[in-house]
Amino acid sequence: MADQEVQSMRIAIVKVPVIFWDDHFSRDLDFTSVEVSRNKLTVTLRMTDEALAELISDSDYYANYMQDFEQSDSFGRSVVSSARSTIKALYRQGFISYGHGSDASRLELRKEANNV
């Protein structure tokens, strides 16, 4: 049974902005991702589907529902802006798609995204 769970767990290599990743990680929202490399602007991660789904949900929340935080100070603006950049980066890499119909604004994890 455990072997089946390991085999069904997909791992992806993901590149996202450093500012939002550091904020996301500092709030203890991810314990499984492995940092592969980092530079001033981006971090490359090895992530499970579960961790990637949590990152998508968190970045969507900050990008679309944290206007008060964005207006609070320059740090808030940086995190919200980086959340928006995270969504764009994940979309460009093929990890998310936008919902359809009445859920057109909802982000969804693409199941056929790049596997490692």
N, C-alpha and C positions, 0 to 999 in steps of 0.2 A: 504494500500500500504506500509506504513512504517513497519507494522508487517511482511510483506513478506520479506522486505529487511533485517530485523533483523534476521529472521529465516534462510535466505540463507547465512548469514555471519558465516563462520566457525571460531572457535577459536581453537588454538593448543598450547600445552605446548612444548617449544623449549629450548634446552640447547646449548649455544654457548660460544666461548672464550670471555673473558672479554675485551681484548685489542681491538679487532675489533668492538665489540658491543659499547664500550665507544666512539670510533672514529665515528662510524656510527651515534650514537645518538647525539654526539656533533655537527654534521653537520646538525642538525634539519631535519633528514630524516625519523623520526618516532615519531608520537605524540600519537599513540593509544596503543602501547604495554605496558604491565604492568610487572614490574620486580617482580618476585615471590621470588627469593632468589639469593644469590651471595656468591662466595668464592673467593680465590685468582686467580683461573684459569678460572672459568666458571660463567655464569649468566644464570638463568632459567627465561624464559619469557612466558607470555601469549600473543599470537599474532594472529591477523586476517590474512586471506589469503593475503590480499593486503599488509600488513606490511611485511609478510614473503617473498612475491615475491620481494619487494623492497630490503630486506636484501640479498636475493639470487643474485639479479642483481648487487648490490653494491659490494658484496664480489667477485663475478665473475670478475667484472671490475678491482678491485684492484689486485686480484690474477693473472690475465692474461695480463693486459694492463698497469700496473704502474711500469715498470722496472726502469724508471728514478727516481721515488720516492723511490723505494727500494734501489737504489744505492746512494741516497742522504745522508743518515745518519742512525744512529742506530734506530731512531724512525720510519723512513720509512721502514726499514727492518722488524721491529717488526709488524707494521700494515699490511704489505703485507704478511708476514708469518702467521699472525693471520687470515687474509682473507682466505688463503689457508686452514687453520685449520677449519675455519667456514664452508667452503664448505664440507670438509670431515665429520665434525660433523653432518651437515644437511643430508648428504648422508647416514651416518650410522643410523640416526634416521628415515630414510625413507621419508624425506620431499622433496628430489630432485631426479631426475633421469637424465641421460644424453640423449641428443637428438639422433636421429637415422639418418642414411643415410648421406646426405651432411651436416646436422646440428649436427653431432656426438659430437662436442665439446660444444654445447649449453646446458646449464642447464635448467631444467624445473621443475616447482613446481608440485609435484605429487598430484593429486586431491583426491586420496584415502588415503592420509596421516593421521596420528593419530589425531583424533578429541577429543575435550574435551566436 
